[in-house]
Amino acid sequence: MLKKALSLVILIIASAQVFAEQAWQPYPEDLQSFNYTEQDLAEHWQDLTDGFRGPLPTSESLRADAERWPEMYDFTQNHLQTIARSHPDLASLSEGELSNSFDAYARELRRAWALLFNGQFREARDLGLALGPAGYFPGLYAQSLYATLIESDEDTRRQLLKEVITLTEDIMPMAPDHPMIRFGNAYGKARILENLSASEALGTGYTSEVIDTLEALLEDDPDNIYAVTLFGGVQSGIIEKAGSLIARMTYGAKESSMEDQFNKAMRLSPDYPGVYYEYARAKMKIDEEKEALALLKKTEGMTAISAEEALLLEASNRLRQSLE
């Protein structure tokens, strides 16, 4: 296990060096700005997450995670010791048992989440990876959002998503039942599949893996809105690429199932613009542009409460204008 942990630490450091050489495009200046901090995140956490991104990081939540996933705790402690010299602002977390520094560690995790919600995606990503597996959740989430909603170069976008896949796969053995690790892995694969041809998608082997992961997540938690929404979008993509008959026979993907997933997502989180944007995109994949436009119009009066939502509303507006 130690050899595996050291290999992953090296991978994280190497990845950080590679991406340090690449300039990330900033969050658009013309969009609504946000200024969450680790101090005030608690009062906004429920609104920002709808309860679907796990508990607010606290010493108590970290202690519970350490008891549930001890291998991840051991890896995190080793990781923090390894990066202490290159990240002096985090060096105190490597002194002694990490369990004695859970309060400070939780503050850093909340800071990473606040950076994400503020649209400081690069900063959230860098801090998240520096913090180890618990920081992957905001860090790789920020990277996925950036790749999906801001990055315009397809090669860079795919590289970013592949790193999400690699890092989640490497830590999955430490916490095979962790919903955010599993979802992050499925999300990266699903987003890559979107821009591949049918034959290219088949060659990756990702389609079956994504479906299996999402079905398992929804079996554990039927109300996981991110899994529900992604599953609906994945099914529409399969239908688009393979056709209705093959999609149903090979992968069990059906338009009726896609509709059920998105209708459920709208019931679970009616104010989340991502549901309507993804539903509209799914409708377009099955040649229902009129229905897609109607969905996009529902986002026109929405107010963003995070950078993610602001970007989703902007994307929805651009897509709506292209259909009008």
C-alpha positions in Angstrom: 0.0 0.0 0.0 2.9 2.4 0.8 4.4 1.9 -2.6 1.0 2.6 -4.2 0.6 5.7 -2.1 4.0 7.0 -3.0 3.3 6.5 -6.7 0.1 8.5 -6.4 1.9 11.3 -4.6 4.4 11.4 -7.4 1.6 11.5 -10.0 -0.1 14.4 -8.2 3.1 16.4 -8.0 3.9 15.7 -11.7 0.4 16.6 -12.7 0.6 19.9 -10.8 3.9 20.7 -12.6 2.4 19.9 -16.0 -0.6 22.1 -15.5 1.4 24.8 -13.9 2.9 25.4 -17.3 -0.6 25.9 -18.9 -2.5 29.1 -18.5 -6.2 28.6 -17.5 -8.6 31.1 -18.9 -10.1 33.2 -16.1 -13.7 33.2 -14.9 -15.4 35.7 -17.2 -15.3 39.3 -15.9 -18.7 40.1 -17.3 -20.4 37.4 -15.2 -21.7 37.8 -11.7 -18.9 37.7 -9.1 -19.0 35.8 -5.8 -16.9 36.2 -2.6 -17.5 33.2 -0.4 -14.9 32.4 2.3 -14.1 29.5 4.6 -15.5 31.6 7.4 -19.0 32.1 6.0 -19.4 28.9 3.9 -21.4 27.2 6.6 -24.3 29.5 6.4 -24.5 29.1 2.6 -23.5 25.4 2.3 -27.1 24.0 2.0 -28.1 26.5 -0.6 -24.9 26.0 -2.6 -25.0 22.2 -2.6 -28.7 21.3 -2.0 -27.2 18.7 0.3 -25.9 16.6 -2.6 -22.2 17.2 -2.2 -21.8 15.7 1.3 -21.5 17.5 4.6 -19.6 20.8 5.2 -16.0 19.9 6.0 -15.6 20.1 9.7 -13.4 18.2 12.2 -16.3 16.0 13.0 -17.0 15.1 9.3 -13.2 14.4 8.8 -13.1 12.2 11.9 -16.1 10.2 10.5 -14.4 9.8 7.1 -11.2 8.7 8.7 -13.0 6.0 10.6 -14.9 4.9 7.5 -12.0 5.0 5.1 -8.8 4.5 7.2 -6.6 3.8 4.1 -7.5 7.2 2.7 -6.7 8.8 6.0 -3.2 7.1 6.1 -2.6 8.2 2.5 -3.6 11.8 3.3 -1.2 12.0 6.2 1.7 10.6 4.1 0.8 12.9 1.3 0.8 16.1 3.5 4.2 15.1 4.8 5.5 14.7 1.2 4.3 18.1 0.0 5.1 20.1 3.2 8.3 21.7 1.8 6.7 22.7 -1.5 3.5 24.0 0.2 4.8 25.8 3.4 1.3 27.3 4.0 0.1 23.7 4.6 3.2 22.4 6.4 1.6 22.6 9.9 -0.9 19.9 8.8 2.0 17.4 8.5 3.2 17.9 12.1 2.2 14.9 14.2 -1.1 13.0 13.7 -3.4 14.6 11.2 -6.3 13.9 13.5 -4.9 16.5 15.8 -5.1 19.1 13.0 -8.6 18.3 11.7 -9.9 21.8 12.6 -7.2 23.4 10.5 -7.5 20.8 7.7 -11.3 21.4 7.5 -10.7 25.1 7.2 -8.4 24.5 4.2 -11.0 22.2 2.6 -13.7 24.9 3.1 -11.3 27.4 1.5 -11.0 25.1 -1.6 -14.7 24.9 -1.8 -15.1 28.6 -1.5 -12.6 29.1 -4.3 -14.7 26.8 -6.4 -17.9 28.6 -5.7 -16.2 31.9 -6.5 -15.0 30.7 -9.9 -11.4 30.6 -9.0 -11.1 27.2 -10.5 -7.4 27.0 -11.0 -6.8 28.0 -7.3 -9.4 25.5 -6.1 -7.8 22.8 -8.2 -4.3 23.4 -7.0 -5.3 23.7 -3.3 -7.5 20.6 -3.6 -4.8 18.4 -5.0 -2.3 19.7 -2.4 -4.7 18.7 0.4 -5.0 15.1 -0.8 -8.1 12.9 -1.4 -10.5 15.0 0.6 -9.4 18.0 -1.4 -9.9 16.1 -4.7 -13.7 16.7 -4.3 -13.6 20.5 -4.7 -10.3 20.4 -6.7 -11.3 17.9 -9.4 -14.8 19.2 -9.4 -13.4 22.7 -10.2 -11.2 21.1 -12.9 -14.2 19.4 -14.4 -16.3 22.5 -14.4 -13.4 24.5 -16.0 -12.9 21.8 -18.7 -16.6 21.7 -19.4 -17.7 25.3 -19.2 -14.7 27.5 -19.9 -11.8 25.6 -21.8 -12.2 26.1 -25.5 -9.3 23.9 -26.8 -10.5 20.3 -27.2 -7.1 18.7 -26.6 -6.6 20.6 -23.4 -10.1 19.9 -22.3 -9.7 16.2 -22.9 -6.3 16.2 -21.0 -7.9 17.9 -18.0 -10.7 15.3 -18.0 -8.4 12.4 -18.4 -6.5 13.6 -15.3 -9.7 13.6 -13.4 -10.3 10.0 -14.4 -6.8 8.9 -13.6 -6.7 10.4 -10.1 -10.1 9.2 -9.1 -9.2 5.7 -10.3 -6.0 5.7 -8.3 -7.7 6.6 -5.0 -10.8 4.5 -5.6 -9.3 1.4 -4.0 -8.9 3.3 -0.7 -12.7 4.2 -0.7 -14.5 2.1 -3.3 -17.9 3.1 -1.9 -17.2 6.9 -1.8 -20.0 8.5 -3.9 -18.0 11.7 -4.9 -15.0 9.7 -6.1 -17.1 7.4 -8.2 -19.2 10.2 -9.6 -16.1 12.2 -10.5 -14.7 9.3 -12.4 -18.0 8.7 -14.3 -18.3 12.5 -15.0 -14.8 12.7 -16.6 -15.5 9.7 -18.9 -19.0 10.9 -19.8 -17.7 14.3 -20.9 -15.0 12.8 -23.0 -17.5 10.5 -24.7 -19.6 13.5 -25.7 -17.1 14.7 -28.3 -16.2 11.3 -29.8 -17.7 9.5 -32.8 -19.6 6.3 -32.2 -16.6 4.2 -33.1 -14.2 6.2 -31.0 -16.6 6.1 -28.0 -16.9 2.3 -28.4 -13.1 2.0 -28.4 -12.7 3.7 -25.0 -14.8 1.2 -23.2 -16.1 4.1 -21.1 -19.8 3.8 -22.0 -20.4 0.6 -20.1 -18.2 1.8 -17.2 -20.1 5.0 -16.9 -23.5 3.3 -16.9 -22.4 0.7 -14.3 -21.1 3.4 -12.0 -24.2 5.6 -12.3 -26.6 2.7 -11.8 -24.6 1.7 -8.7 -24.7 5.3 -7.4 -28.4 5.5 -7.9 -29.0 2.2 -6.2 -27.2 3.5 -3.2 -28.9 6.9 -3.3 -31.8 7.3 -5.8 -31.9 11.0 -5.1 -28.3 11.8 -6.1 -29.2 14.6 -8.4 -25.8 14.7 -10.1 -25.9 11.0 -11.0 -29.6 11.4 -12.1 -28.8 14.3 -14.4 -25.6 12.7 -15.8 -27.4 9.4 -16.4 -30.1 11.2 -18.4 -27.5 12.9 -20.5 -25.5 9.8 -21.0 -28.5 7.9 -22.3 -29.3 10.6 -24.8 -25.7 10.5 -26.1 -25.9 6.8 -26.6 -29.1 7.1 -28.5 -27.6 9.8 -30.6 -24.5 7.8 -31.5 -26.0 4.3 -31.7 -29.6 4.8 -32.7 -32.6 3.9 -30.5 -32.6 0.2 -31.2 -28.9 -0.5 -30.6 -28.9 1.9 -27.6 -31.7 0.0 -26.0 -30.5 -3.5 -26.8 -26.8 -3.0 -26.0 -26.9 -0.5 -23.2 -30.5 -0.3 -22.0 -30.6 3.4 -23.0 -34.2 4.5 -23.8 -35.8 7.9 -24.4 -38.4 7.1 -21.8 -35.7 6.4 -19.2 -33.9 9.6 -20.2 -37.1 11.6 -19.7 -37.7 9.9 -16.3 -34.2 10.9 -15.1 -34.5 14.5 -16.0 -38.1 14.9 -14.7 -36.8 13.5 -11.4 -33.9 15.9 -11.4 -36.3 18.8 -11.9 -38.4 17.7 -9.0 -35.3 17.2 -6.8 -33.7 20.6 -7.5 -36.1 22.9 -9.5 -33.8 25.9 -9.0 -30.6 24.4 -10.3 -29.9 25.6 -13.9 -27.7 22.7 -14.7 -30.7 20.4 -14.9 -32.5 22.5 -17.6 -29.3 23.0 -19.5 -28.4 19.3 -19.6 -32.0 18.3 -20.3 -32.0 20.8 -23.3 -28.8 19.4 -24.6 -30.2 15.9 -24.3 -33.3 16.9 -26.2 -31.2 18.3 -29.0 -29.3 15.0 -29.3 -32.6 13.3 -30.1 -33.7 16.0 -32.5 -36.2 17.7 -30.3 -35.1 21.3 -30.6 -38.5 22.9 -29.9 -38.6 21.1 -26.5 -35.0 22.0 -25.8 -35.8 25.7 -26.4 -38.7 25.5 -24.0 -36.4 24.1 -21.3 -33.8 26.8 -21.8 -36.4 29.5 -21.5 -37.1 28.3 -17.9 -33.6 29.4 -16.9 -34.1 33.1 -18.0 -35.4 34.3 -14.7 -33.0 32.3 -12.5 -30.4 34.0 -10.3 -27.0 32.4 -9.9 -25.7 31.7 -6.4 -22.3 30.4 -7.5 -19.8 30.7 -10.4 -20.9 27.3 -11.6 -24.5 28.5 -11.8 -23.5 31.7 -13.5 -21.6 29.8 -16.2 -24.5 27.4 -16.6 -26.9 30.3 -17.1 -24.5 31.9 -19.6 -24.2 28.6 -21.5 -28.0 28.2 -21.4 -28.5 31.7 -22.8 -26.0 31.1 -25.7 -27.7 27.8 -26.6 -31.2 29.4 -26.4 -30.1 32.2 -28.7 -28.8 29.7 -31.2 -32.2 28.0 -31.3 -34.3 31.1 -31.6 
